[in-house]
């Protein structure tokens, strides 16, 4: 098996796996708050305490995956182009 063929097969498997992940679970954890929906901070005694709501995910703790976002853009463009 040539290296180019192996690389293309690996790329195909990665693409199919990621598209399957986006179809099954379109939302992932927010990278800023790690899926908590808020920041953690410490009080003066060093104990963990809830901080402000995360502005990136609007306190949901979830974000849309890049692949799902691209699919949504494609589907929206396709629907807009096929309507009369």
N, C-alpha and C positions, 0 to 999 in steps of 0.2 A: 504494500500500500504506500503510495507516494505521500510526502508530507502535505502537499497541496490538497489532495483528496481527503486526508485525515482531518485537516483544518476545516475544510468545508463541511464535512460530516459533523464535526464537533460544533461548528457554528449553527448548523441546522438543528441539532439536538438542543442546544441552548435556547435558540429562538422558539422552538416548539414548546419547550418546558416553561419558558417565561410567559408565552402567550396562554398556555394552560393555567398557569398561576394567576394571571390577570383575569381570566374568565371565571375561575373558581372563587378567587378572593380579590376583588378589585381595589380594596382599601388596605393599606398597610399602616403600621404605627407611625405617628409623627416623629420625625427625626429630632426635632428641637426638644420636645418634652418626653420622649421615649414612650409615648402612648398613654401618659398619665393625664394629660389635658391641662396640667398646671406645672409651674416650676416648683422645685423643692428648695427651701432655704433653711438655715439654722437660726435658732434663737440665741440669746446670749449665753445660755447654758450649754449650747452645742447640740441640743435636740433637734431633730428634723421637724419641719413645720411646712404646712401648705403655703405656697406663695401665690403669685398672681396667675390668672388664667392665661393659657398660651394663646398668643395672637395669631400664630401661623395656622393652627388647626381649629381656632375658635372654640377652644376648650372641649373638643370632641375626642382628642387623642388619636384621630385617624387622618390619613391623607390619601389622596387618590394616587395609584401607581402610575408611572410614566407611560407604560404600555397601554394601560386602560385610558389614559388621557388622550393619547394619540389615536386610539380606536374611536373614542367619542368624537374627536375632531373629524376623523374620516367619515364616520356615520352621519354626522350633522351636515357635512358638505355633500355627501351622496344624496341624502334626503332632500336637501335644498335644490340640488341639480335635477332631480327626477320629478319634481312637482310641476304641474302645469301652470 
